[in-house]
Amino acid sequence: MLVAGVDDAGRGSVIGPLVIAGILIEEVDIPKLVQLGVRDSKLLSPTRRETLATEIKRLVKRYEVVKLSPAEIDKIVTTGKKLHRLNWLEAQAMARVIELLKPDVAYVDASDVVEERFKQQILEHLNFKIQIVSEHKADRNYPVVSAASIIAKVERDREIADLKAKYGDFGCGYPTDPKTLEFLHRCLGSRGEYPEFVRKSWKPAKKIIKEKDSQQTRLC
């Protein structure tokens, strides 16, 4: 039986893409993932993730990666409630990965607080029957999802490294990082607008714009 694992990286970031990755493997080969030391990517160092990503790609039958740009994210988020729309967009991207992999069963890390609803959102975008297991913390509980999470994280880390090489160090890219927020402030100060790799629909980014507009109003 062919089994897929699907997970994301960069969902909450204000900078860079949201990356969805999926792997396809024979069910009998799943123990080999465990032997490699595969686990949730957040529990691994960047160096270890890079090494494992290479080993995973050699082991699996196939892997697929879909990257959602900040522009794609902003477009869907601004048309409705952020969380609901982002869940829908991510379900669509996961369906795209699953469609490319064509597994018998797919395990996904549920982004929605309601696991079953997220599963149904994925199924709505598929034109073939498939068993989907949608659970929270699937990246910790299922090696196939752990493997997908590692590939997704490595792909996103490479994107972030390329951006830093071009634009300078902006921290981890998440709004909880003071260095990231400082970078957003600098962008508006020097450019007057955010670059294309910033998610302009994110609350912290919008807040900084509002603060800047307020300051300009007081100066007039």
Residue pairs with C-beta under 8 A, 6 or more apart in sequence:
1 26
1 27
1 104
1 105
2 24
2 25
2 26
2 27
2 61
2 101
2 102
2 103
2 104
2 105
3 24
3 25
3 26
3 27
3 30
3 103
3 104
3 105
3 106
3 107
3 144
4 22
4 23
4 24
4 25
4 97
4 98
4 101
4 103
4 105
4 106
4 107
4 144
4 148
5 22
5 23
5 25
5 106
5 107
5 108
5 138
5 142
5 143
5 144
5 145
5 146
5 147
5 148
6 20
6 21
6 22
6 94
6 97
6 98
6 106
6 107
6 108
6 109
6 145
6 148
7 20
7 21
7 22
7 41
7 108
7 109
7 138
7 139
7 145
7 146
7 148
7 149
7 152
8 18
8 19
8 20
8 21
8 90
8 93
8 94
8 109
8 111
8 149
8 152
9 18
9 19
9 21
9 41
9 149
9 152
9 153
9 155
9 156
10 16
10 17
10 18
10 19
10 152
10 156
10 173
11 18
11 86
11 90
11 111
12 174
12 175
13 172
13 173
13 174
13 199
14 173
14 174
14 175
14 180
14 184
14 198
14 199
14 202
14 204
14 205
15 70
15 160
15 163
15 170
15 173
15 180
15 183
15 197
15 198
15 199
16 70
16 156
16 159
16 160
16 163
16 173
16 197
17 67
17 68
17 69
17 70
17 156
17 159
17 197
18 67
18 68
18 73
18 90
18 93
19 65
19 66
19 67
19 68
19 152
19 153
19 155
19 156
19 159
20 65
20 66
20 67
20 68
20 90
20 93
20 94
20 96
20 97
20 152
21 63
21 64
21 65
21 66
21 97
21 148
21 149
21 151
21 152
21 155
22 63
22 64
22 65
22 94
22 97
22 98
22 100
22 101
22 106
22 148
23 56
23 60
23 62
23 63
23 101
23 144
23 147
23 148
23 151
24 60
24 61
24 62
24 63
24 101
24 102
24 103
25 33
25 59
25 60
25 61
25 144
25 147
26 61
29 59
29 60
30 143
30 144
32 59
33 56
33 59
33 143
33 144
33 146
33 147
34 143
36 52
36 55
36 56
36 59
37 48
37 52
38 52
38 56
38 143
38 146
38 147
38 150
39 140
39 143
39 146
40 139
40 140
40 146
40 149
41 49
41 139
41 146
41 149
41 150
41 152
41 153
41 154
42 139
42 149
42 153
44 52
44 150
46 157
49 150
49 153
49 154
49 157
50 154
52 147
52 150
53 150
53 151
53 154
56 63
56 147
56 150
56 151
57 63
57 151
60 147
62 100
62 101
63 148
63 151
64 97
64 100
64 101
65 97
65 151
65 152
65 155
66 93
66 96
66 97
67 155
67 159
68 89
68 90
68 93
69 196
70 196
70 197
70 198
70 199
70 200
71 196
72 89
73 86
73 89
73 199
73 201
74 199
74 200
74 201
76 85
76 86
76 88
76 89
77 85
77 86
77 89
77 199
77 201
78 201
79 85
82 201
82 203
86 111
87 111
87 112
87 118
87 121
88 121
90 111
91 111
91 112
91 118
91 121
91 122
91 124
91 125
92 121
92 125
94 108
94 122
95 122
95 123
95 124
95 125
95 126
96 125
98 106
98 122
98 126
98 130
98 132
99 125
99 126
99 127
99 128
102 128
103 130
104 130
104 131
105 130
105 131
105 132
105 133
106 130
106 131
106 132
106 133
107 132
107 133
107 135
107 138
107 142
107 144
107 145
108 118
108 119
108 122
108 132
108 133
108 134
108 135
108 138
108 145
109 135
109 136
109 137
109 138
109 139
109 145
109 149
110 118
110 119
110 134
110 135
110 136
110 138
111 118
112 118
112 121
115 134
115 135
115 136
116 134
118 134
119 132
119 133
119 134
122 132
122 134
123 130
123 132
133 142
135 141
135 142
138 145
139 145
139 146
139 148
139 149
140 146
160 173
163 170
163 197
164 170
167 195
168 183
169 179
170 179
170 180
170 183
171 177
171 178
171 179
171 180
171 182
171 183
172 179
172 180
173 180
174 180
175 181
175 202
175 203
175 204
181 204
181 208
184 194
184 198
184 204
184 205
184 208
185 208
187 193
187 194
187 195
187 198
188 194
188 208
188 209
188 212
189 212
194 200
194 205
198 205
199 205
200 206
